[in-house]
Amino acid sequence: MKTKYWIALLAVILVVCLGCSIPLLIPGEAAAYAEIISDGQVMHVVDLKIDREIHITTDRGGSNTVTVSDGKIGVTAANCPDHYCMDRGFCSSGAQIVCLPNKLVIRFIGSQSVDTVVG
């Protein structure tokens, strides 16, 4: 009896875990815009449909090159020691791209009025 109880309990836990992880595995809609935030301030709001390259330099000497290409955005160059931001590759949605040493964050947003585009 105890063995059946534990098997049933583990099966229920497994089903709940799988059910909770499915939304994380399915990619969301591609964002139309991305905010490039440096030191907590929005530096640029970029349209992901327009290919471009943006250089961000901080007061402390940190620098990142952000590239928009084919509807995706990514960090293509950085002077940080770990380069985790570059390892993320090009993305069009999902979790933020972050460079902690240079305090750079790229956040995806669904829509943005053209009048409020910073750069």
C-alpha positions in Angstrom: 0.0 0.0 0.0 2.8 2.4 0.9 4.6 1.8 -2.4 1.5 2.5 -4.4 1.0 5.7 -2.5 4.5 6.9 -3.3 4.3 6.0 -6.9 1.0 7.9 -7.2 2.4 10.9 -5.4 5.5 11.0 -7.7 3.3 10.6 -10.8 1.2 13.6 -9.7 4.3 15.7 -9.0 5.7 14.8 -12.4 2.5 15.7 -14.2 2.4 19.1 -12.3 6.0 19.8 -13.1 5.5 19.0 -16.8 2.4 21.1 -17.0 4.2 24.1 -15.4 7.2 23.8 -17.7 5.3 23.6 -21.0 4.7 27.4 -21.2 8.5 27.9 -20.6 9.4 25.6 -23.5 7.1 27.2 -26.1 8.7 30.3 -27.5 6.5 33.4 -27.3 5.7 35.8 -30.1 8.6 37.8 -31.5 8.8 41.2 -30.0 8.5 44.2 -32.3 10.9 46.5 -30.3 13.6 46.2 -27.7 14.8 48.6 -25.1 18.5 49.0 -24.5 19.0 50.1 -20.9 22.4 51.2 -19.6 22.9 52.1 -15.9 19.2 51.9 -15.4 18.3 54.5 -18.1 16.7 53.7 -21.4 19.3 54.6 -24.0 17.5 53.4 -27.1 14.2 51.8 -28.1 14.9 50.0 -31.4 12.6 48.6 -34.0 13.7 45.0 -34.6 12.7 45.2 -38.3 15.5 47.8 -39.0 19.0 46.4 -39.1 21.5 48.5 -37.3 24.5 48.5 -35.0 24.6 50.5 -31.7 27.7 51.2 -29.6 27.0 51.7 -25.9 29.8 53.1 -23.6 29.5 53.6 -19.9 31.2 56.2 -17.7 33.2 53.4 -16.1 34.8 52.4 -19.4 32.4 49.5 -20.2 31.4 49.1 -23.8 29.0 46.9 -25.7 28.1 46.7 -29.4 24.5 45.8 -29.9 23.5 44.5 -33.4 19.9 44.3 -34.8 19.7 41.9 -37.8 16.8 40.0 -39.4 14.4 40.8 -36.6 16.7 39.8 -33.8 19.0 41.6 -31.5 22.2 40.5 -29.7 25.4 41.7 -28.2 28.2 41.2 -30.7 31.1 42.8 -28.8 31.7 43.6 -25.2 34.7 44.4 -23.1 33.4 42.5 -20.0 35.4 39.6 -18.7 32.9 36.8 -19.0 31.1 37.6 -22.3 27.9 35.9 -21.2 25.9 38.6 -23.0 27.5 37.6 -26.3 27.0 33.9 -25.6 23.2 34.5 -25.5 23.3 35.1 -29.3 20.6 36.8 -31.3 17.1 36.8 -29.8 13.7 38.2 -30.8 11.8 37.4 -27.6 12.2 35.7 -24.3 14.3 36.6 -21.3 16.3 39.8 -21.2 19.9 39.9 -22.5 22.1 41.2 -19.7 25.7 42.3 -19.3 26.1 42.6 -15.6 29.7 44.0 -15.5 28.7 46.8 -17.9 25.2 47.2 -16.5 23.5 46.7 -19.8 20.0 45.2 -20.2 18.1 44.5 -23.5 14.4 44.0 -22.8 11.9 43.0 -25.4 8.6 44.9 -25.7 5.7 44.1 -27.9 4.8 47.4 -29.4 6.0 51.0 -29.1 4.7 54.2 -30.6 7.2 55.5 -33.2 7.1 58.9 -31.4 8.7 57.5 -28.3 11.6 55.8 -30.0 14.7 57.2 -28.4 17.4 56.1 -30.8 
